[in-house]
Amino acid sequence: MHTVMAVDRIGRPLTGIVTWVDDRAVPQAQAVRASTTTHELYRRTGCPVHCIYPLYKIVWLREERQGLLHEARHFISAKEYVYRCLTGEYAVDPGIAAGTGLLDVDGLDWNEPALALAGIEANRLSPLRPSTYSRPIIDADLSDQMGLDLGTKVVLGSSDAANSSMGAGALHANQATCMVGSSGAYRIISRQVILDEQARSWCYAIDEQHWLVGGAINSGGLALTWLCDRANQAQSPLSAATSLSVEDLIALAGQVKPGAERLICLPFFAGERSPQWNMNARSVFWGLSLDHDLRHMARAVLEGVAFRIRSVKEVMDENGIAIEDVRASGGFTQSRLWLQIMADVLDQPLTIPAWGETSSLGAAFWVLLSNGSVRQMEDLAQWVNLGETVVPTAADAVLYDDVYSLYKEIYTAMKNQF
């Protein structure tokens, strides 16, 4: 999701794949945010104005790489590139299209004002197709490399975000998916478009009857990986054999009490998305003292990511979305400590699907919907088995309420500095 690349008339890449974490289009997005069109763009596309979206990266290409823009025939996602290699056809589903900032959230067609801003016509994007759309593999070399018969149908499917919620079994508006992988998200699948008056959340189409509503953060496991890499970087080459792993770092965090002894981390190592969408936000450790060490920093990172997820949940609460059931997905489900921290910070139980690779399972579900084995999305719940539920610890939930209030004060105080 949110990837973009330019290809020429015969499908050869003219650029690499520009991913969500690439921030080259910050000036272009900031210029739009400062204009009078920002609210209307959000209302029409469901996407807050932010450099993550391919719309603004195409604007960057138009302004900075004019020759390339002239040579480019199509602007596509990584998934569309793979799909064309397999089937010979350009096609994009609503879920991936919605993550470009160029799709109309209601009409499920390319949005003309957004196209005008990008400076391209609709025919330079892939044709929109339903997620159940399928075409056969026509490339013999690729089918052989993949161990699949030539002619095997490839179902278009949806975005990794939509698939994650589907694979977690969070198929109703009162069920949320709390995902922490490299990034993080808190989202629901809704039967209606839900927009936030302050444009703090996004609303992405999945199909004509379902929308993905919520928010995402840039630094989830990415923040912990950063700390782990820096800790190892500081070691002598002679001690390389004893390098810390992420699991080691989490174990160290477990030696510190909730609240990390008042050490707080704003985990903006890759900037920030929901809910403030501050493109200039950067990470901060606040409150360091001589009493703190790597253990406290590790715990502060785990808690800081949970605080960001809570800030997204608060927007959902303000918009009247009542969550009764939260499913956990992503790499953080491998850590009982991080799950407990998240449950305590959100003050909500987290249920873990028995099959951890929820995005892969959700992708497979589109085959069932495509071939008619399942009639509607909500019926997929029967295919999702649930495992353990992590319940909040009452005393720690109260403590985190206090720390979270301080966390928000620090963030607010840092806005001008960012």
GIPEVEN-V219100 format. One record per pair of residues at least 4 apart in sequence whose ideal C-beta (glycine too) atoms are under 7 Angstrom apart, sorted by the first residue. I is the first residue (numbers start at 0). J is the second residue. Records with the same first field share a line. If there is no record, write none. Layout:
# GIPEVEN-V219100
I: J, J
This chain:
# GIPEVEN-V219100
0: 95, 98, 158, 159, 160
1: 19, 51, 52, 53, 98
2: 16, 17, 18, 76, 77
3: 17, 53, 56, 57, 74, 76
4: 12, 14, 15, 16, 17, 75, 77, 80
5: 13, 14, 60, 67, 71, 74
6: 10, 11, 12, 13, 71, 72, 73, 75
7: 11, 13, 70, 71, 72
8: 72
10: 83
13: 67, 70, 71
16: 77
17: 21, 56
19: 51
20: 217, 269
22: 50, 270, 278
23: 56, 59
24: 28, 50, 55, 56, 58, 59
25: 29, 50, 278
26: 30
27: 31, 55, 58, 59, 62
28: 32, 48, 49, 50, 55, 278
29: 33, 278
30: 34
31: 36, 37, 48, 116
32: 37, 48
36: 40
37: 41, 48
38: 42, 198
39: 43
40: 44, 48, 112, 113
41: 46, 47, 48, 198
42: 194
43: 103, 104, 110, 112
44: 100, 102, 103, 104, 110, 113
45: 97, 104, 194, 201, 202, 203
46: 52, 100, 201
47: 198, 201, 276
49: 272, 276, 278
50: 55, 278
51: 272
52: 99, 100
53: 57, 74, 99, 100
54: 58, 99, 100, 101, 113, 116, 117
55: 59
56: 60
57: 61, 74, 117, 119
58: 62, 116, 117
59: 63
60: 64, 67, 68
61: 65, 68, 118
64: 68
65: 69
66: 70
67: 71
72: 123
73: 89, 123, 125
74: 119, 123, 124
75: 79, 80, 89, 125
76: 91, 95
77: 81
78: 82, 95
79: 83, 89, 90, 91, 125
80: 84
81: 85
82: 86, 90, 153, 155
83: 87, 88, 89
84: 138, 141
85: 136, 138, 141, 153
86: 134, 135, 136, 137, 153
87: 137
88: 134
89: 125, 126
90: 125, 126, 128, 132, 155
91: 95, 96, 125, 127, 128
92: 96, 128, 129, 130, 155, 156, 157
93: 97, 102, 107, 127, 130, 204, 205, 206
94: 130, 157, 158, 161, 203, 204, 205
95: 158
96: 102, 127
97: 102, 104, 203, 204
98: 158, 203
100: 113
101: 109, 110, 113, 114, 117, 124
102: 107, 109, 110, 204
103: 107, 108, 110
104: 192, 202, 204
105: 192
107: 127, 204, 207
108: 127
109: 114, 121, 124
110: 114
111: 115
112: 116
113: 117
114: 119, 120, 121
119: 123
128: 132, 155
129: 206
130: 155, 156, 157, 206, 365
131: 154, 365, 368, 369
132: 155
133: 152, 153, 154, 155, 369
134: 152, 153
135: 150, 151, 152
136: 141, 142, 147, 149, 150, 151, 153
138: 142
139: 143, 149
140: 144
141: 145
142: 147, 148, 149, 151
147: 151
154: 365, 366, 369
156: 162, 362, 365
157: 161, 162, 205, 365
158: 162
159: 163, 358
160: 184, 186, 211
161: 165, 205, 211, 361
162: 166, 358, 361, 362
163: 167, 176, 178, 328, 357, 358, 361
164: 169, 176, 186, 188, 211
165: 170, 361, 364, 376, 379
166: 357, 358, 359, 360, 361, 364
167: 176, 326, 328, 352, 357, 383
168: 326, 352, 380, 383
169: 174, 175, 176, 187, 188, 326
170: 174, 188, 376, 377, 379, 380
171: 377
172: 187, 189, 190, 320
173: 321, 322, 323, 324
174: 187, 324, 326
175: 185, 186, 187, 322, 325
176: 186, 326, 328
177: 185, 308, 325, 327, 341, 349
178: 183, 184, 328, 329
179: 183, 219, 220, 304, 329, 330, 331
180: 219, 220, 329, 330
181: 219, 220, 221
182: 215, 216, 217, 218, 219, 221
183: 215, 216, 219, 304, 307, 308
184: 213, 214, 215
185: 213, 214, 308, 311, 312
186: 211, 212, 213
187: 212, 213, 320
188: 205, 209, 211
189: 193, 210, 212
190: 208, 209
191: 210
192: 202, 210
193: 202, 212, 318, 320
194: 202
195: 199, 200, 314, 318
199: 214, 273, 274, 314
200: 212, 213, 214, 273, 274, 314, 315
201: 214
202: 210, 212
203: 210, 211
204: 210
205: 209, 210, 211
209: 376
213: 311, 315
214: 272, 273, 274, 311, 314
215: 272, 273
216: 271, 272, 273, 307, 308
217: 269, 270, 271, 272
218: 222, 266, 267, 268, 269, 304
219: 304
220: 224, 330, 331
221: 225, 268, 269
222: 226, 266, 268, 300, 304
223: 227, 245, 248, 300
224: 228, 245
225: 229, 268
226: 230, 248, 296, 297, 300
227: 231, 243, 245, 248
228: 232
229: 233
230: 243, 293
231: 242, 243
234: 238, 242
243: 247, 248
245: 249
246: 250
247: 251
248: 252, 297
249: 253, 297, 334, 336, 337
251: 293, 294, 297
252: 294, 297, 298, 301, 336
253: 336
254: 294
255: 259, 260, 294, 295, 298
256: 260
257: 343, 395, 398, 399
258: 398, 402
259: 295, 298, 299, 302
260: 290, 291, 295
261: 286
262: 284, 286, 287, 291, 295, 296, 299
263: 285, 286, 299, 303, 402, 405, 406, 409
264: 282, 284, 299, 300, 303
265: 282, 283, 303, 409, 410, 413
266: 282, 300, 303, 304, 307
267: 271, 280, 281, 282
268: 282
270: 278, 280
271: 275, 277, 280
272: 276
273: 311
274: 310, 311, 314
277: 417
279: 417
280: 417
281: 417
283: 413
284: 296, 299
285: 409
287: 291
291: 295, 296
293: 297
294: 298
295: 299
296: 300
297: 301
298: 302
299: 303
300: 304
301: 305, 337, 340
302: 306, 340, 344
303: 307
304: 308
305: 309, 340, 341, 344
306: 310, 344, 403, 406
308: 312, 341, 345
309: 313, 344, 345, 403
311: 315
312: 316, 345
313: 317
314: 318
315: 320, 322
316: 320
324: 350
325: 347, 348, 349, 350
326: 350, 352
327: 332, 338, 349, 350, 351
328: 332, 352, 357
331: 337, 338
332: 338, 351, 355
334: 338
335: 339
336: 340
337: 341
338: 342, 349, 389
339: 343, 389
340: 344
341: 345, 349
342: 347, 348, 349, 389, 390, 391
343: 391, 392, 395, 396, 399
344: 399, 403
346: 391, 396
347: 391
348: 388, 389, 390, 391
349: 388, 389
350: 385, 388
351: 386, 387
352: 357, 383, 385, 386
353: 384, 385, 386
354: 360, 384
356: 360
357: 361
358: 362
359: 363
360: 364
364: 368, 379
365: 369
366: 370
367: 372, 373
368: 373, 376
373: 378, 379
374: 378
391: 396
392: 396
393: 397
394: 398
395: 399
396: 400
398: 402
399: 403
400: 404
402: 406
403: 407
404: 408
405: 409
406: 410
407: 411
408: 412
409: 413
413: 417
